[in-house]
Amino acid sequence: MRSRERFLTELTLDPPEATSDRPGPPLLDEDYLILSTIHSAKGQEWNSVHVLNVVDGCLPADVAQSAHELEEERRLLYVAMTRARDHLHLLVPQRFYITQQAVRGDRHLYANRTRFITEADLAGFEQQTWPPPPVRPPAVPPPSAVIDLRNRMRAAWR
């Protein structure tokens, strides 16, 4: 049985024009997906782009420490975002699961949106949470009952 990693590796990490056995424009009725790194996407453009893991630790990477390295990471995000003609989706996971844990383990780390997209920038984005938060029924106020706690406590000590 083949692994998911091998499947994705064989699918390709570069645009099909670079490595595919059938380069050229796809048929109109053909659905396809291009997986690409940000570096490989330079100079390319697509109708819809999904940028995964737009969180601190990924963009910018944890290894980027100096001002120069952080600026290079900012430029990489810019490249990724400007590959989209019509639709840009920036995916910010709520948490990452830690690998190599017990089968039913739930160890995870919470993720923060990348520092390159500020609160002010969010006004220009449509935000969507998935899965949507559950619909909660309206809170029912507790019945109003007056309890004379002082007299109850005194009665308990007699």
C-alpha positions in Angstrom: 0.0 0.0 0.0 1.3 3.5 -0.9 1.7 6.2 1.7 0.2 9.6 1.6 3.6 11.1 1.6 4.6 9.1 -1.5 1.4 10.0 -3.3 2.0 13.7 -2.7 5.6 13.4 -3.7 4.6 11.7 -7.0 1.8 14.2 -7.6 4.5 16.9 -7.7 5.7 19.8 -5.7 6.3 22.0 -8.7 3.8 23.3 -11.3 2.9 20.7 -13.9 4.5 22.7 -16.7 7.9 22.1 -15.0 7.8 18.3 -14.5 4.6 16.8 -15.9 4.6 14.2 -18.6 1.8 16.0 -20.4 2.5 19.7 -20.2 0.2 22.2 -21.8 -3.2 23.6 -21.2 -5.6 21.2 -19.5 -8.9 20.2 -21.0 -11.8 22.4 -20.0 -13.7 19.6 -18.3 -10.6 18.4 -16.5 -10.2 19.2 -12.7 -6.7 19.4 -11.5 -4.7 20.7 -8.5 -1.3 22.2 -8.5 0.8 21.8 -5.3 3.6 24.2 -5.2 6.1 25.7 -2.8 6.2 29.5 -2.5 9.6 29.5 -4.1 8.4 27.4 -7.1 5.3 29.7 -7.5 7.4 32.8 -8.4 6.4 34.0 -11.8 3.3 31.8 -11.8 -0.4 32.9 -11.5 -3.6 30.9 -10.8 -7.3 31.7 -10.5 -7.4 30.5 -7.0 -4.6 30.2 -4.5 -4.7 28.5 -1.0 -1.8 29.4 1.2 -1.5 26.9 4.1 -0.4 27.5 7.7 -0.3 31.3 7.6 0.8 31.3 11.3 3.9 32.4 13.2 6.3 29.5 13.1 5.6 28.8 9.5 5.4 32.4 8.0 7.8 33.6 9.4 9.6 30.3 10.0 10.9 29.7 13.5 14.4 29.8 12.2 14.1 33.4 10.9 15.5 35.5 13.7 17.3 38.5 12.2 15.6 41.5 10.7 16.9 40.5 7.3 15.5 37.0 7.6 12.2 38.3 8.8 12.0 40.7 5.8 12.7 37.8 3.5 9.9 35.8 5.1 7.6 38.8 4.6 8.5 38.9 0.9 7.8 35.1 0.6 4.3 35.7 1.9 3.8 38.6 -0.5 4.9 36.2 -3.4 2.4 33.6 -2.2 -0.5 36.1 -1.9 0.1 37.8 -5.3 -0.1 34.5 -7.2 -3.9 34.6 -7.1 -5.9 36.2 -9.9 -9.4 35.9 -8.4 -9.5 34.1 -5.1 -7.0 34.1 -2.3 -7.5 31.8 0.7 -5.1 32.2 3.7 -5.5 29.2 6.0 -4.8 29.8 9.7 -5.2 26.5 11.7 -6.4 26.9 15.2 -3.9 24.3 16.4 -1.2 21.8 15.3 -1.2 18.3 16.6 2.2 17.0 17.8 3.5 14.0 15.9 4.7 10.8 17.4 2.2 10.5 20.2 -0.1 7.8 21.4 -2.8 6.6 19.0 -5.5 8.5 20.7 -3.3 11.3 21.8 -4.5 14.9 21.8 -1.3 16.8 22.4 -1.4 20.0 20.4 -0.1 23.5 20.1 -2.2 26.6 19.5 -1.3 28.7 16.5 -1.4 32.5 16.1 -2.0 34.2 12.8 1.2 35.5 11.2 2.5 38.8 12.6 2.7 40.0 9.0 -1.1 40.4 8.8 -2.1 42.9 11.4 -5.5 43.5 13.0 -5.9 46.6 10.7 -5.2 44.4 7.6 -8.0 42.0 8.6 -10.6 44.7 7.6 -9.7 43.9 4.0 -10.3 40.2 4.4 -13.5 38.1 4.7 -13.1 35.8 7.6 -14.6 32.4 7.9 -14.3 29.8 10.7 -14.5 26.2 9.9 -16.1 24.2 11.3 -18.6 26.9 12.2 -19.1 27.4 16.0 -22.0 25.4 17.4 -25.3 27.1 17.8 -26.0 27.5 21.4 -29.5 27.8 22.8 -30.2 31.0 24.6 -29.3 30.9 28.3 -32.2 30.2 30.6 -31.9 32.3 33.8 -32.1 30.2 37.0 -35.3 30.4 38.9 -35.2 33.2 41.4 -35.3 31.8 44.9 -34.4 33.7 48.0 -32.3 31.6 50.4 -31.7 32.9 53.9 -28.2 31.5 54.2 -27.4 33.1 57.5 -30.4 31.4 59.3 -29.7 28.1 57.6 -26.1 28.1 58.8 -27.2 29.1 62.4 -29.7 26.3 62.4 -27.0 23.8 61.3 -24.8 24.8 64.3 -27.5 24.4 67.0 
